[in-house]
Amino acid sequence: MEPSIFIKGFLIGLVVAAPLGPIGIICLQRTFAKGYLSGLFSGLGISTADAIYGAFAVFGATALSGFLISQQFWLRLLGGMVVCGLGIRIYGQAACPKMSAPANNKSCVGAYFSALILTLMNPALIISFAAIFAGLGIAYTNANPFSNLLLVIGVFLGSAIWWVFLSGMASHLKTQFTDAFIRKSNYISGALIAAFGVVFAVSAIFLK
């Protein structure tokens, strides 16, 4: 039972992480601009948020989940504005030399927490996890909380493995590209991230 629930969690984490949204593009852009560690720590921030929302769903934290979902408008609006601001900043600094400065411990911690917070600003993830768990017949049980914990660990590791792979691939590809190509990719990434931010913020209005 325990190994199978862990594998389910791992596969769920992998599936949830795979679609490349605005935070994923930020992760790739950071890998191109500042190296593997910056992209990896951004991805681990996303994985932590996935695990937190997965925990809310599987441990039945209905009060907190309900509160976060009720605040979707403000979280999405603020999150969209922040993402848009990041996109504009990336676009504006695309040709700046400091954009390609290698990541250090401080910047890696910043990359981790910024990705974590931005991902947490999308409480609809709770609904996604709850739907996936329900579809797979996974339900919260007081009788075996260890199984629930294994599921959440599996979600985190599945998501984390995806970002380890994606950041590693992006870091490898970076060595094949010229500086001019990297600058262009930063322009494109900045524009896409800003556009995603606008869409994310505007979508909050329709959810109100």
C-alpha positions as CSV (number, residue, x, y, z in Angstrom):
1,M,0.0,0.0,0.0
2,E,2.7,2.5,1.1
3,P,4.9,2.1,-2.0
4,S,1.9,2.4,-4.3
5,I,0.7,5.6,-2.6
6,F,4.2,7.1,-2.9
7,I,4.4,6.2,-6.6
8,K,0.9,7.8,-7.1
9,G,2.1,11.0,-5.4
10,F,5.3,11.0,-7.4
11,L,3.4,10.7,-10.7
12,I,0.9,13.4,-9.7
13,G,3.7,15.8,-8.8
14,L,5.3,15.1,-12.2
15,V,2.1,15.7,-14.1
16,V,1.2,18.9,-12.2
17,A,4.7,20.3,-12.8
18,A,5.1,19.5,-16.5
19,P,2.8,22.2,-18.0
20,L,5.0,25.3,-18.6
21,G,3.2,28.2,-17.1
22,P,4.6,31.7,-16.2
23,I,6.5,30.6,-13.2
24,G,8.0,27.8,-15.2
25,I,9.2,30.3,-17.8
26,I,10.7,32.3,-15.1
27,C,12.6,29.2,-13.9
28,L,14.0,28.6,-17.4
29,Q,14.9,32.3,-17.9
30,R,16.8,32.3,-14.6
31,T,18.7,29.2,-15.8
32,F,19.7,30.9,-19.0
33,A,20.5,34.2,-17.3
34,K,22.2,33.0,-14.0
35,G,22.9,29.4,-14.4
36,Y,21.7,26.0,-13.3
37,L,21.4,26.6,-9.5
38,S,19.2,29.7,-10.0
39,G,16.8,27.7,-12.2
40,L,17.0,24.7,-9.9
41,F,16.1,26.6,-6.7
42,S,13.3,28.3,-8.5
43,G,11.9,24.9,-9.5
44,L,12.3,23.6,-6.0
45,G,10.3,26.6,-4.8
46,I,7.5,25.5,-7.2
47,S,7.8,21.9,-6.0
48,T,7.4,23.1,-2.3
49,A,4.3,25.0,-3.2
50,D,2.9,21.9,-5.0
51,A,3.6,19.8,-1.9
52,I,1.9,22.4,0.4
53,Y,-1.3,22.6,-1.7
54,G,-1.2,18.8,-2.1
55,A,-1.0,18.5,1.7
56,F,-4.0,20.8,2.1
57,A,-6.0,18.6,-0.3
58,V,-5.0,15.2,1.2
59,F,-5.0,16.1,4.9
60,G,-8.4,17.7,4.6
61,A,-7.5,21.2,5.7
62,T,-10.9,22.4,4.6
63,A,-11.0,25.7,6.6
64,L,-7.6,27.0,5.4
65,S,-8.2,25.7,1.9
66,G,-11.6,27.4,1.8
67,F,-10.2,30.6,3.0
68,L,-7.4,30.7,0.4
69,I,-9.9,29.8,-2.4
70,S,-12.2,32.6,-1.2
71,Q,-9.3,35.0,-1.6
72,Q,-8.6,33.9,-5.1
73,F,-9.4,37.3,-6.5
74,W,-6.8,39.2,-4.5
75,L,-4.2,36.4,-4.7
76,R,-4.5,36.2,-8.5
77,L,-4.6,39.9,-8.9
78,L,-1.5,40.5,-6.8
79,G,0.2,37.5,-8.2
80,G,-0.5,38.6,-11.8
81,M,0.8,42.1,-11.0
82,V,4.0,40.7,-9.5
83,V,4.6,38.3,-12.4
84,C,3.9,41.2,-14.9
85,G,6.4,43.3,-13.0
86,L,9.0,40.6,-13.2
87,G,8.5,40.2,-16.9
88,I,8.9,43.9,-17.5
89,R,12.1,43.9,-15.3
90,I,13.5,40.9,-17.2
91,Y,12.7,42.5,-20.6
92,G,14.2,45.8,-19.5
93,Q,17.5,44.2,-18.3
94,A,17.8,41.7,-21.1
95,A,20.9,43.3,-22.6
96,C,22.4,44.3,-19.2
97,P,25.6,42.5,-18.3
98,K,24.5,41.7,-14.7
99,M,21.7,39.5,-16.1
100,S,24.3,36.9,-16.8
101,A,26.0,37.1,-13.4
102,P,26.2,33.6,-11.9
103,A,24.0,32.7,-9.0
104,N,25.3,32.9,-5.4
105,N,23.8,31.6,-2.1
106,K,21.8,34.7,-1.6
107,S,20.3,34.8,-5.1
108,C,19.5,31.1,-4.9
109,V,17.5,31.6,-1.7
110,G,15.8,34.5,-3.3
111,A,15.0,32.5,-6.4
112,Y,13.5,29.7,-4.2
113,F,11.2,31.9,-2.1
114,S,10.1,34.1,-4.9
115,A,9.0,31.0,-6.9
116,L,7.4,29.5,-3.8
117,I,5.4,32.6,-3.0
118,L,4.3,33.2,-6.6
119,T,3.1,29.6,-7.0
120,L,1.2,29.8,-3.7
121,M,-0.6,32.8,-5.1
122,N,-2.6,30.4,-7.2
123,P,-4.9,28.6,-4.7
124,A,-6.7,27.0,-7.6
125,L,-4.0,24.4,-7.3
126,I,-5.8,23.0,-4.2
127,I,-8.8,22.4,-6.4
128,S,-6.6,20.7,-9.0
129,F,-5.0,18.4,-6.4
130,A,-8.4,17.6,-4.8
131,A,-9.8,16.7,-8.3
132,I,-6.8,14.5,-9.1
133,F,-6.9,12.7,-5.7
134,A,-10.6,12.1,-6.1
135,G,-10.2,10.8,-9.6
136,L,-7.6,8.3,-8.4
137,G,-9.7,7.3,-5.3
138,I,-7.3,8.9,-2.9
139,A,-9.0,10.2,0.3
140,Y,-7.9,11.6,3.6
141,T,-7.9,9.1,6.4
142,N,-7.1,9.5,10.1
143,A,-6.4,5.8,10.3
144,N,-3.2,6.0,8.3
145,P,-1.7,9.5,8.3
146,F,1.7,8.0,7.3
147,S,0.2,7.1,3.9
148,N,-1.0,10.7,3.4
149,L,2.5,12.0,4.3
150,L,4.1,9.6,1.8
151,L,1.7,10.9,-0.9
152,V,2.8,14.5,-0.2
153,I,6.5,13.5,-0.2
154,G,5.8,11.8,-3.5
155,V,4.2,14.9,-4.9
156,F,7.2,17.0,-3.9
157,L,9.8,14.6,-5.3
158,G,7.9,14.1,-8.6
159,S,7.7,17.8,-9.1
160,A,11.3,18.3,-8.0
161,I,12.6,15.7,-10.4
162,W,10.9,17.5,-13.3
163,W,12.6,20.7,-12.4
164,V,16.0,19.1,-11.9
165,F,15.6,17.6,-15.4
166,L,14.3,20.8,-17.0
167,S,16.9,23.1,-15.3
168,G,19.7,20.7,-16.3
169,M,18.5,20.5,-19.9
170,A,18.2,24.3,-20.1
171,S,21.7,24.7,-18.5
172,H,23.2,22.3,-21.0
173,L,21.5,24.0,-24.0
174,K,22.8,27.4,-22.7
175,T,26.3,26.3,-23.5
176,Q,25.3,25.8,-27.1
177,F,23.9,29.3,-27.6
178,T,25.6,32.6,-28.3
179,D,25.3,35.6,-26.0
180,A,23.2,37.3,-28.7
181,F,20.7,34.3,-28.6
182,I,20.6,34.5,-24.8
183,R,19.8,38.2,-24.9
184,K,17.0,37.5,-27.4
185,S,15.6,34.7,-25.2
186,N,15.6,37.1,-22.3
187,Y,13.6,39.6,-24.3
188,I,11.1,36.9,-25.4
189,S,10.9,35.5,-21.9
190,G,10.3,38.9,-20.4
191,A,7.5,39.7,-22.8
192,L,5.9,36.3,-22.3
193,I,6.1,36.5,-18.5
194,A,4.6,40.0,-18.6
195,A,1.8,38.8,-20.8
196,F,1.1,35.9,-18.6
197,G,1.0,38.2,-15.6
198,V,-1.6,40.4,-17.3
199,V,-3.8,37.4,-18.2
200,F,-3.4,36.1,-14.7
201,A,-4.5,39.4,-13.1
202,V,-7.4,39.9,-15.6
203,S,-8.6,36.3,-15.0
204,A,-9.1,37.3,-11.3
205,I,-11.8,39.7,-12.4
206,F,-13.8,37.0,-14.1
207,L,-13.5,34.7,-11.1
208,K,-14.9,37.3,-8.7
